[in-house]
Amino acid sequence: MEKGINKQLSFYEPAVDSLVRQDHPYRTILRLVDFGGLTRGLQSLLNRGIGRPGYNLESGFKALILQWMEDLSDRELERYLQENNAGKLFCSFTLTEKTPDHCYFSELRRKIGTERLAKLFNKFGDKLRAQGLVANVFTFVDASKMISKISLWDERDKAIKDGQDKLNNSNIKD
């Protein structure tokens, strides 16, 4: 602090948009894909109690896309969204907004259903292919691949939780 000058600290929350570089790949995807259109058919799920208050379906689906693109388990996705500004921007979260916990993602996948989710991911891929962002070279997609990936994420989450539980024992003092 400079001598003789009383500076007040004020809280200023910059927009998450200003913290992510303009050429970030997530921005390209956001410009090219109409996520609102992709998830429009799922809006009826909201009427059946899907999700938690405060998280819209489009943000949840974008988070599942991030999970797939970054190969993250549910617990890793939870942390990614807490700590990664580009991830927050992609999913339409503000800088200080509370992001979903790991339970939200598995519940969202369960409510959407494997077949419907596979169709949504295929539509997402089609949009990227149409823009020349990805090539289709001998790709075979079916629901069993999605189930297999979810099982892998569940195993990874269990290993993370088991590791955390081991650290939360009476041998470690605060």
C-alpha positions in Angstrom: 0.0 0.0 0.0 1.3 3.4 -0.9 2.2 5.9 1.9 -0.6 8.3 2.8 -3.2 6.7 0.6 -6.0 4.7 2.1 -7.0 2.2 -0.5 -10.2 0.3 -0.1 -10.4 -3.3 -1.3 -13.6 -4.0 -3.3 -14.9 -7.2 -4.6 -15.1 -7.4 -8.3 -16.2 -10.6 -10.1 -14.9 -10.6 -13.6 -17.0 -12.4 -16.2 -15.7 -15.9 -16.8 -15.8 -14.9 -20.5 -13.0 -12.4 -20.0 -10.8 -15.1 -18.4 -10.8 -17.6 -21.3 -8.8 -16.8 -24.4 -10.7 -16.0 -27.5 -9.3 -18.8 -29.6 -10.1 -21.5 -27.0 -11.5 -24.7 -28.7 -14.5 -24.7 -26.4 -15.5 -21.3 -27.9 -15.4 -22.8 -31.4 -17.8 -25.6 -30.3 -20.1 -23.1 -28.6 -20.3 -21.0 -31.8 -21.0 -24.0 -34.1 -23.4 -26.2 -32.0 -26.9 -25.1 -30.9 -27.0 -26.9 -27.6 -30.5 -25.5 -26.9 -31.7 -27.2 -30.0 -30.0 -30.4 -29.1 -31.5 -30.6 -25.7 -35.0 -29.2 -26.6 -36.4 -32.7 -26.8 -35.3 -33.4 -23.3 -37.3 -30.5 -21.7 -40.1 -32.9 -20.8 -37.7 -34.6 -18.4 -37.6 -31.4 -16.3 -41.3 -31.9 -15.7 -40.5 -35.3 -14.2 -38.1 -34.0 -11.6 -34.7 -34.4 -13.4 -31.9 -32.4 -12.1 -31.6 -30.1 -9.1 -32.8 -26.6 -8.8 -30.4 -24.1 -10.3 -28.9 -26.4 -13.0 -30.5 -26.2 -16.3 -30.5 -29.2 -18.6 -28.5 -27.6 -21.3 -25.6 -26.9 -18.9 -25.8 -30.4 -17.6 -25.6 -31.9 -21.1 -22.7 -29.6 -21.9 -21.0 -31.0 -18.8 -21.5 -34.5 -20.1 -20.0 -33.5 -23.4 -16.9 -32.1 -21.5 -16.7 -35.3 -19.5 -16.5 -37.3 -22.8 -14.1 -34.9 -24.5 -11.7 -34.7 -21.5 -12.2 -38.3 -20.4 -13.2 -37.4 -16.9 -14.9 -39.5 -14.2 -17.9 -37.9 -12.4 -15.7 -36.8 -9.5 -13.0 -35.5 -11.9 -15.7 -33.6 -13.8 -17.0 -32.0 -10.6 -13.5 -30.7 -9.8 -12.8 -29.7 -13.4 -15.9 -27.4 -13.4 -14.9 -26.0 -10.0 -11.4 -25.1 -11.1 -11.4 -24.6 -14.9 -12.7 -21.3 -16.3 -13.0 -22.6 -19.8 -15.1 -25.5 -18.5 -17.4 -23.0 -16.7 -17.7 -20.9 -19.8 -18.6 -24.0 -21.9 -21.3 -25.0 -19.5 -22.6 -21.5 -19.0 -21.6 -21.2 -15.3 -20.5 -17.9 -13.8 -17.1 -17.6 -12.1 -18.5 -17.9 -8.6 -21.6 -20.0 -9.2 -21.7 -23.4 -7.4 -21.2 -26.1 -10.0 -22.9 -29.6 -9.8 -21.4 -32.3 -7.6 -20.5 -35.7 -9.0 -23.9 -37.3 -8.0 -25.7 -34.9 -10.4 -23.9 -36.2 -13.5 -24.7 -39.9 -12.9 -28.3 -39.0 -12.1 -28.6 -36.9 -15.2 -27.2 -39.8 -17.4 -29.6 -42.2 -15.7 -32.7 -39.9 -16.3 -31.7 -39.2 -19.9 -31.1 -42.9 -20.6 -28.3 -44.6 -22.4 -30.0 -44.8 -25.8 -31.2 -41.2 -25.8 -27.8 -40.0 -24.6 -26.0 -41.9 -27.4 -28.3 -40.3 -29.9 -27.6 -36.8 -28.5 -23.8 -37.5 -28.6 -24.2 -38.7 -32.2 -26.1 -35.5 -33.2 -23.3 -33.5 -31.5 -20.7 -35.4 -33.5 -22.7 -34.8 -36.7 -22.6 -31.1 -36.1 -18.9 -31.1 -35.6 -18.4 -33.3 -38.7 -20.6 -30.9 -40.8 -18.3 -28.1 -39.8 -15.2 -30.1 -40.7 -13.9 -30.2 -37.1 -13.8 -34.0 -36.9 -13.4 -36.7 -39.4 -15.3 -40.0 -39.4 -12.9 -42.8 -39.9 -14.3 -46.2 -39.1 -16.3 -45.1 -36.1 -18.8 -47.5 -34.7 -21.0 -46.1 -31.9 -23.5 -48.1 -29.9 -25.0 -47.9 -26.5 -22.7 -50.7 -25.1 -19.7 -48.3 -25.7 -21.5 -45.7 -23.6 -22.3 -48.2 -20.9 -18.7 -49.4 -20.9 -17.4 -45.8 -20.5 -19.8 -45.1 -17.7 -18.6 -48.2 -15.9 -15.0 -47.0 -16.3 -16.0 -43.6 -14.8 -17.8 -45.4 -11.9 -14.6 -47.5 -11.2 -12.4 -44.4 -11.3 -14.8 -42.5 -9.0 -14.8 -45.5 -6.5 -10.9 -45.5 -6.5 -10.9 -41.7 -5.8 -13.4 -42.1 -3.0 -11.5 -45.1 -1.5 -8.4 -43.0 -1.5 -10.2 -40.1 0.2 -11.7 -42.4 2.8 -8.2 -43.8 3.6 -7.0 -40.3 4.3 -10.0 -39.6 6.6 -8.9 -41.8 9.5 -7.8 -41.4 13.1 -4.1 -41.5 12.2 -4.2 -38.1 10.6 -4.7 -35.1 12.8 -6.0 -31.7 11.6 
